[in-house]
């Protein structure tokens, strides 16, 4: 029995989010920028906060 392709893509995406929390923040920004407003501010502080929580040195 195999999973449908859409389910496989979703599962792969979930694994990537868990490994890269700052990328999840940027993805949320990209969705808001595209779907809501082009004036959505870039979440620099949140990226640094999330990176620090996971011990990532972001500059």
PyMOL Python script that loads the backbone (N, CA, C, O; Angstrom):
from pymol import cmd

cmd.read_pdbstr("""\
ATOM      1  N   UNK A   1       0.851  -1.181   0.000  1.00  0.00           N
ATOM      2  CA  UNK A   1       0.000   0.000   0.000  1.00  0.00           C
ATOM      3  C   UNK A   1       0.890   1.235   0.000  1.00  0.00           C
ATOM      4  O   UNK A   1       1.813   1.336   0.808  1.00  0.00           O
ATOM      5  N   UNK A   2       0.625   2.151  -0.878  1.00  0.00           N
ATOM      6  CA  UNK A   2       1.437   3.366  -0.936  1.00  0.00           C
ATOM      7  C   UNK A   2       0.564   4.596  -0.680  1.00  0.00           C
ATOM      8  O   UNK A   2      -0.648   4.586  -0.893  1.00  0.00           O
ATOM      9  N   UNK A   3       1.227   5.645  -0.220  1.00  0.00           N
ATOM     10  CA  UNK A   3       0.523   6.900   0.036  1.00  0.00           C
ATOM     11  C   UNK A   3       0.324   7.667  -1.262  1.00  0.00           C
ATOM     12  O   UNK A   3       1.150   7.577  -2.170  1.00  0.00           O
ATOM     13  N   UNK A   4      -0.763   8.418  -1.355  1.00  0.00           N
ATOM     14  CA  UNK A   4      -0.940   9.287  -2.521  1.00  0.00           C
ATOM     15  C   UNK A   4       0.181  10.326  -2.555  1.00  0.00           C
ATOM     16  O   UNK A   4       0.723  10.695  -1.513  1.00  0.00           O
ATOM     17  N   UNK A   5       0.517  10.783  -3.727  1.00  0.00           N
ATOM     18  CA  UNK A   5       1.605  11.750  -3.885  1.00  0.00           C
ATOM     19  C   UNK A   5       1.400  13.007  -3.055  1.00  0.00           C
ATOM     20  O   UNK A   5       2.357  13.529  -2.483  1.00  0.00           O
ATOM     21  N   UNK A   6       0.175  13.502  -2.980  1.00  0.00           N
ATOM     22  CA  UNK A   6      -0.091  14.720  -2.207  1.00  0.00           C
ATOM     23  C   UNK A   6       0.249  14.494  -0.731  1.00  0.00           C
ATOM     24  O   UNK A   6       0.799  15.382  -0.080  1.00  0.00           O
ATOM     25  N   UNK A   7      -0.072  13.328  -0.208  1.00  0.00           N
ATOM     26  CA  UNK A   7       0.236  13.021   1.197  1.00  0.00           C
ATOM     27  C   UNK A   7       1.749  12.955   1.400  1.00  0.00           C
ATOM     28  O   UNK A   7       2.253  13.424   2.420  1.00  0.00           O
ATOM     29  N   UNK A   8       2.468  12.387   0.457  1.00  0.00           N
ATOM     30  CA  UNK A   8       3.928  12.312   0.552  1.00  0.00           C
ATOM     31  C   UNK A   8       4.536  13.706   0.557  1.00  0.00           C
ATOM     32  O   UNK A   8       5.441  13.984   1.344  1.00  0.00           O
ATOM     33  N   UNK A   9       4.051  14.582  -0.313  1.00  0.00           N
ATOM     34  CA  UNK A   9       4.562  15.958  -0.338  1.00  0.00           C
ATOM     35  C   UNK A   9       4.285  16.659   0.984  1.00  0.00           C
ATOM     36  O   UNK A   9       5.146  17.364   1.509  1.00  0.00           O
ATOM     37  N   UNK A  10       3.081  16.466   1.523  1.00  0.00           N
ATOM     38  CA  UNK A  10       2.730  17.092   2.795  1.00  0.00           C
ATOM     39  C   UNK A  10       3.641  16.590   3.913  1.00  0.00           C
ATOM     40  O   UNK A  10       4.138  17.387   4.709  1.00  0.00           O
ATOM     41  N   UNK A  11       3.862  15.284   3.978  1.00  0.00           N
ATOM     42  CA  UNK A  11       4.734  14.726   5.019  1.00  0.00           C
ATOM     43  C   UNK A  11       6.164  15.245   4.885  1.00  0.00           C
ATOM     44  O   UNK A  11       6.802  15.568   5.887  1.00  0.00           O
ATOM     45  N   UNK A  12       6.666  15.325   3.665  1.00  0.00           N
ATOM     46  CA  UNK A  12       8.015  15.871   3.444  1.00  0.00           C
ATOM     47  C   UNK A  12       8.071  17.308   3.917  1.00  0.00           C
ATOM     48  O   UNK A  12       9.055  17.712   4.537  1.00  0.00           O
ATOM     49  N   UNK A  13       7.051  18.080   3.643  1.00  0.00           N
ATOM     50  CA  UNK A  13       6.994  19.473   4.072  1.00  0.00           C
ATOM     51  C   UNK A  13       6.988  19.595   5.585  1.00  0.00           C
ATOM     52  O   UNK A  13       7.628  20.492   6.135  1.00  0.00           O
ATOM     53  N   UNK A  14       6.274  18.706   6.269  1.00  0.00           N
ATOM     54  CA  UNK A  14       6.234  18.737   7.726  1.00  0.00           C
ATOM     55  C   UNK A  14       7.606  18.441   8.307  1.00  0.00           C
ATOM     56  O   UNK A  14       8.008  19.073   9.284  1.00  0.00           O
ATOM     57  N   UNK A  15       8.324  17.507   7.735  1.00  0.00           N
ATOM     58  CA  UNK A  15       9.665  17.178   8.221  1.00  0.00           C
ATOM     59  C   UNK A  15      10.607  18.358   8.020  1.00  0.00           C
ATOM     60  O   UNK A  15      11.430  18.645   8.889  1.00  0.00           O
ATOM     61  N   UNK A  16      10.498  19.038   6.895  1.00  0.00           N
ATOM     62  CA  UNK A  16      11.357  20.189   6.631  1.00  0.00           C
ATOM     63  C   UNK A  16      11.083  21.315   7.613  1.00  0.00           C
ATOM     64  O   UNK A  16      12.017  21.981   8.059  1.00  0.00           O
ATOM     65  N   UNK A  17       9.828  21.538   7.958  1.00  0.00           N
ATOM     66  CA  UNK A  17       9.478  22.593   8.901  1.00  0.00           C
ATOM     67  C   UNK A  17      10.089  22.306  10.258  1.00  0.00           C
ATOM     68  O   UNK A  17      10.599  23.214  10.913  1.00  0.00           O
ATOM     69  N   UNK A  18      10.045  21.054  10.688  1.00  0.00           N
ATOM     70  CA  UNK A  18      10.609  20.708  11.990  1.00  0.00           C
ATOM     71  C   UNK A  18      12.115  20.895  12.015  1.00  0.00           C
ATOM     72  O   UNK A  18      12.675  21.201  13.067  1.00  0.00           O
ATOM     73  N   UNK A  19      12.776  20.719  10.900  1.00  0.00           N
ATOM     74  CA  UNK A  19      14.229  20.859  10.853  1.00  0.00           C
ATOM     75  C   UNK A  19      14.659  22.300  10.658  1.00  0.00           C
ATOM     76  O   UNK A  19      15.803  22.636  10.962  1.00  0.00           O
ATOM     77  N   UNK A  20      13.787  23.159  10.165  1.00  0.00           N
ATOM     78  CA  UNK A  20      14.181  24.521   9.811  1.00  0.00           C
ATOM     79  C   UNK A  20      13.142  25.541  10.285  1.00  0.00           C
ATOM     80  O   UNK A  20      12.430  26.117   9.462  1.00  0.00           O
ATOM     81  N   UNK A  21      13.045  25.771  11.593  1.00  0.00           N
ATOM     82  CA  UNK A  21      12.045  26.717  12.104  1.00  0.00           C
ATOM     83  C   UNK A  21      12.153  28.118  11.506  1.00  0.00           C
ATOM     84  O   UNK A  21      11.113  28.715  11.229  1.00  0.00           O
ATOM     85  N   UNK A  22      13.361  28.691  11.287  1.00  0.00           N
ATOM     86  CA  UNK A  22      13.396  30.015  10.659  1.00  0.00           C
ATOM     87  C   UNK A  22      12.776  30.005   9.256  1.00  0.00           C
ATOM     88  O   UNK A  22      12.182  30.996   8.829  1.00  0.00           O
ATOM     89  N   UNK A  23      12.917  28.892   8.551  1.00  0.00           N
ATOM     90  CA  UNK A  23      12.313  28.787   7.220  1.00  0.00           C
ATOM     91  C   UNK A  23      10.793  28.814   7.313  1.00  0.00           C
ATOM     92  O   UNK A  23      10.122  29.333   6.421  1.00  0.00           O
ATOM     93  N   UNK A  24      10.254  28.258   8.386  1.00  0.00           N
ATOM     94  CA  UNK A  24       8.807  28.299   8.587  1.00  0.00           C
ATOM     95  C   UNK A  24       8.336  29.743   8.755  1.00  0.00           C
ATOM     96  O   UNK A  24       7.286  30.120   8.233  1.00  0.00           O
ATOM     97  N   UNK A  25       9.111  30.551   9.485  1.00  0.00           N
ATOM     98  CA  UNK A  25       8.769  31.964   9.676  1.00  0.00           C
ATOM     99  C   UNK A  25       8.781  32.685   8.326  1.00  0.00           C
ATOM    100  O   UNK A  25       7.872  33.456   8.019  1.00  0.00           O
ATOM    101  N   UNK A  26       9.811  32.431   7.530  1.00  0.00           N
ATOM    102  CA  UNK A  26       9.919  33.079   6.224  1.00  0.00           C
ATOM    103  C   UNK A  26       8.787  32.612   5.307  1.00  0.00           C
ATOM    104  O   UNK A  26       8.252  33.405   4.532  1.00  0.00           O
ATOM    105  N   UNK A  27       8.424  31.351   5.389  1.00  0.00           N
ATOM    106  CA  UNK A  27       7.305  30.849   4.579  1.00  0.00           C
ATOM    107  C   UNK A  27       6.008  31.552   4.944  1.00  0.00           C
ATOM    108  O   UNK A  27       5.208  31.890   4.073  1.00  0.00           O
ATOM    109  N   UNK A  28       5.805  31.770   6.246  1.00  0.00           N
ATOM    110  CA  UNK A  28       4.612  32.499   6.676  1.00  0.00           C
ATOM    111  C   UNK A  28       4.608  33.910   6.136  1.00  0.00           C
ATOM    112  O   UNK A  28       3.573  34.417   5.702  1.00  0.00           O
ATOM    113  N   UNK A  29       5.779  34.550   6.164  1.00  0.00           N
ATOM    114  CA  UNK A  29       5.892  35.896   5.582  1.00  0.00           C
ATOM    115  C   UNK A  29       5.550  35.856   4.093  1.00  0.00           C
ATOM    116  O   UNK A  29       4.788  36.689   3.603  1.00  0.00           O
ATOM    117  N   UNK A  30       6.112  34.891   3.382  1.00  0.00           N
ATOM    118  CA  UNK A  30       5.858  34.800   1.939  1.00  0.00           C
ATOM    119  C   UNK A  30       4.378  34.619   1.638  1.00  0.00           C
ATOM    120  O   UNK A  30       3.847  35.223   0.705  1.00  0.00           O
ATOM    121  N   UNK A  31       3.709  33.776   2.439  1.00  0.00           N
ATOM    122  CA  UNK A  31       2.260  33.584   2.233  1.00  0.00           C
ATOM    123  C   UNK A  31       1.500  34.884   2.478  1.00  0.00           C
ATOM    124  O   UNK A  31       0.636  35.259   1.686  1.00  0.00           O
ATOM    125  N   UNK A  32       1.824  35.572   3.577  1.00  0.00           N
ATOM    126  CA  UNK A  32       1.132  36.830   3.890  1.00  0.00           C
ATOM    127  C   UNK A  32       1.418  37.886   2.823  1.00  0.00           C
ATOM    128  O   UNK A  32       0.517  38.615   2.408  1.00  0.00           O
ATOM    129  N   UNK A  33       2.669  37.963   2.384  1.00  0.00           N
ATOM    130  CA  UNK A  33       3.058  38.935   1.359  1.00  0.00           C
ATOM    131  C   UNK A  33       2.281  38.683   0.067  1.00  0.00           C
ATOM    132  O   UNK A  33       1.805  39.616  -0.580  1.00  0.00           O
ATOM    133  N   UNK A  34       2.165  37.416  -0.291  1.00  0.00           N
ATOM    134  CA  UNK A  34       1.490  37.051  -1.540  1.00  0.00           C
ATOM    135  C   UNK A  34      -0.032  37.141  -1.425  1.00  0.00           C
ATOM    136  O   UNK A  34      -0.696  37.656  -2.324  1.00  0.00           O
ATOM    137  N   UNK A  35      -0.584  36.639  -0.313  1.00  0.00           N
ATOM    138  CA  UNK A  35      -2.040  36.507  -0.200  1.00  0.00           C
ATOM    139  C   UNK A  35      -2.736  37.701   0.453  1.00  0.00           C
ATOM    140  O   UNK A  35      -3.914  37.945   0.190  1.00  0.00           O
ATOM    141  N   UNK A  36      -2.021  38.450   1.302  1.00  0.00           N
ATOM    142  CA  UNK A  36      -2.686  39.500   2.069  1.00  0.00           C
ATOM    143  C   UNK A  36      -2.260  40.908   1.652  1.00  0.00           C
ATOM    144  O   UNK A  36      -3.085  41.701   1.198  1.00  0.00           O
ATOM    145  N   UNK A  37      -0.978  41.214   1.805  1.00  0.00           N
ATOM    146  CA  UNK A  37      -0.548  42.578   1.518  1.00  0.00           C
ATOM    147  C   UNK A  37       0.932  42.630   1.159  1.00  0.00           C
ATOM    148  O   UNK A  37       1.766  41.990   1.799  1.00  0.00           O
ATOM    149  N   UNK A  38       1.233  43.394   0.141  1.00  0.00           N
ATOM    150  CA  UNK A  38       2.638  43.589  -0.238  1.00  0.00           C
ATOM    151  C   UNK A  38       3.356  44.495   0.758  1.00  0.00           C
ATOM    152  O   UNK A  38       4.567  44.692   0.655  1.00  0.00           O
ATOM    153  N   UNK A  39       2.636  45.033   1.697  1.00  0.00           N
ATOM    154  CA  UNK A  39       3.242  45.875   2.729  1.00  0.00           C
ATOM    155  C   UNK A  39       3.515  45.079   4.008  1.00  0.00           C
ATOM    156  O   UNK A  39       3.834  45.660   5.045  1.00  0.00           O
ATOM    157  N   UNK A  40       3.392  43.765   3.935  1.00  0.00           N
ATOM    158  CA  UNK A  40       3.694  42.907   5.077  1.00  0.00           C
ATOM    159  C   UNK A  40       5.161  43.098   5.453  1.00  0.00           C
ATOM    160  O   UNK A  40       6.036  42.934   4.602  1.00  0.00           O
ATOM    161  N   UNK A  41       5.449  43.443   6.711  1.00  0.00           N
ATOM    162  CA  UNK A  41       6.846  43.660   7.103  1.00  0.00           C
ATOM    163  C   UNK A  41       7.618  42.343   7.183  1.00  0.00           C
ATOM    164  O   UNK A  41       7.078  41.314   7.590  1.00  0.00           O
ATOM    165  N   UNK A  42       8.891  42.398   6.785  1.00  0.00           N
ATOM    166  CA  UNK A  42       9.752  41.222   6.860  1.00  0.00           C
ATOM    167  C   UNK A  42      10.040  40.922   8.331  1.00  0.00           C
ATOM    168  O   UNK A  42      10.409  41.832   9.074  1.00  0.00           O
ATOM    169  N   UNK A  43       9.884  39.677   8.771  1.00  0.00           N
ATOM    170  CA  UNK A  43       9.958  39.347  10.201  1.00  0.00           C
ATOM    171  C   UNK A  43      11.385  39.103  10.721  1.00  0.00           C
ATOM    172  O   UNK A  43      11.683  38.022  11.228  1.00  0.00           O
ATOM    173  N   UNK A  44      12.249  40.092  10.596  1.00  0.00           N
ATOM    174  CA  UNK A  44      13.652  39.933  10.987  1.00  0.00           C
ATOM    175  C   UNK A  44      13.779  39.523  12.453  1.00  0.00           C
ATOM    176  O   UNK A  44      14.492  38.571  12.768  1.00  0.00           O
ATOM    177  N   UNK A  45      13.101  40.224  13.340  1.00  0.00           N
ATOM    178  CA  UNK A  45      13.218  39.924  14.768  1.00  0.00           C
ATOM    179  C   UNK A  45      12.736  38.515  15.089  1.00  0.00           C
ATOM    180  O   UNK A  45      13.357  37.805  15.880  1.00  0.00           O
ATOM    181  N   UNK A  46      11.637  38.117  14.478  1.00  0.00           N
ATOM    182  CA  UNK A  46      11.106  36.779  14.747  1.00  0.00           C
ATOM    183  C   UNK A  46      12.047  35.696  14.219  1.00  0.00           C
ATOM    184  O   UNK A  46      12.215  34.657  14.858  1.00  0.00           O
ATOM    185  N   UNK A  47      12.655  35.931  13.067  1.00  0.00           N
ATOM    186  CA  UNK A  47      13.613  34.972  12.522  1.00  0.00           C
ATOM    187  C   UNK A  47      14.783  34.800  13.487  1.00  0.00           C
ATOM    188  O   UNK A  47      15.212  33.677  13.753  1.00  0.00           O
ATOM    189  N   UNK A  48      15.297  35.907  14.007  1.00  0.00           N
ATOM    190  CA  UNK A  48      16.413  35.832  14.949  1.00  0.00           C
ATOM    191  C   UNK A  48      15.990  35.170  16.261  1.00  0.00           C
ATOM    192  O   UNK A  48      16.754  34.395  16.836  1.00  0.00           O
ATOM    193  N   UNK A  49      14.780  35.471  16.738  1.00  0.00           N
ATOM    194  CA  UNK A  49      14.291  34.870  17.978  1.00  0.00           C
ATOM    195  C   UNK A  49      14.166  33.359  17.830  1.00  0.00           C
ATOM    196  O   UNK A  49      14.626  32.606  18.689  1.00  0.00           O
ATOM    197  N   UNK A  50      13.547  32.921  16.746  1.00  0.00           N
ATOM    198  CA  UNK A  50      13.367  31.488  16.514  1.00  0.00           C
ATOM    199  C   UNK A  50      14.721  30.817  16.312  1.00  0.00           C
ATOM    200  O   UNK A  50      14.954  29.723  16.826  1.00  0.00           O
ATOM    201  N   UNK A  51      15.606  31.461  15.573  1.00  0.00           N
ATOM    202  CA  UNK A  51      16.938  30.899  15.379  1.00  0.00           C
ATOM    203  C   UNK A  51      17.679  30.730  16.693  1.00  0.00           C
ATOM    204  O   UNK A  51      18.337  29.713  16.911  1.00  0.00           O
ATOM    205  N   UNK A  52      17.577  31.719  17.570  1.00  0.00           N
ATOM    206  CA  UNK A  52      18.248  31.651  18.876  1.00  0.00           C
ATOM    207  C   UNK A  52      17.680  30.508  19.721  1.00  0.00           C
ATOM    208  O   UNK A  52      18.423  29.840  20.440  1.00  0.00           O
ATOM    209  N   UNK A  53      16.374  30.284  19.636  1.00  0.00           N
ATOM    210  CA  UNK A  53      15.749  29.190  20.389  1.00  0.00           C
ATOM    211  C   UNK A  53      16.326  27.837  19.984  1.00  0.00           C
ATOM    212  O   UNK A  53      16.400  26.917  20.799  1.00  0.00           O
ATOM    213  N   UNK A  54      16.735  27.720  18.717  1.00  0.00           N
ATOM    214  CA  UNK A  54      17.266  26.464  18.219  1.00  0.00           C
ATOM    215  C   UNK A  54      18.794  26.475  18.107  1.00  0.00           C
ATOM    216  O   UNK A  54      19.383  25.582  17.499  1.00  0.00           O
ATOM    217  N   UNK A  55      19.417  27.477  18.687  1.00  0.00           N
ATOM    218  CA  UNK A  55      20.872  27.535  18.705  1.00  0.00           C
ATOM    219  C   UNK A  55      21.499  27.810  17.352  1.00  0.00           C
ATOM    220  O   UNK A  55      22.622  27.382  17.084  1.00  0.00           O
ATOM    221  N   UNK A  56      20.783  28.519  16.504  1.00  0.00           N
ATOM    222  CA  UNK A  56      21.307  28.853  15.178  1.00  0.00           C
ATOM    223  C   UNK A  56      21.872  30.253  15.185  1.00  0.00           C
ATOM    224  O   UNK A  56      21.219  31.186  15.651  1.00  0.00           O
ATOM    225  N   UNK A  57      23.063  30.408  14.679  1.00  0.00           N
ATOM    226  CA  UNK A  57      23.672  31.731  14.592  1.00  0.00           C
ATOM    227  C   UNK A  57      23.237  32.373  13.281  1.00  0.00           C
ATOM    228  O   UNK A  57      23.708  31.994  12.208  1.00  0.00           O
ATOM    229  N   UNK A  58      22.348  33.336  13.373  1.00  0.00           N
ATOM    230  CA  UNK A  58      21.843  34.026  12.192  1.00  0.00           C
ATOM    231  C   UNK A  58      22.349  35.453  12.202  1.00  0.00           C
ATOM    232  O   UNK A  58      22.253  36.151  13.212  1.00  0.00           O
ATOM    233  N   UNK A  59      22.883  35.880  11.080  1.00  0.00           N
ATOM    234  CA  UNK A  59      23.384  37.264  11.028  1.00  0.00           C
ATOM    235  C   UNK A  59      22.678  38.049   9.955  1.00  0.00           C
ATOM    236  O   UNK A  59      22.966  39.230   9.764  1.00  0.00           O
TER     237      UNK A  59
END
""", "prot")
cmd.dss("prot")
cmd.show_as("cartoon", "prot")
cmd.util.cbc("prot")
cmd.orient("prot")
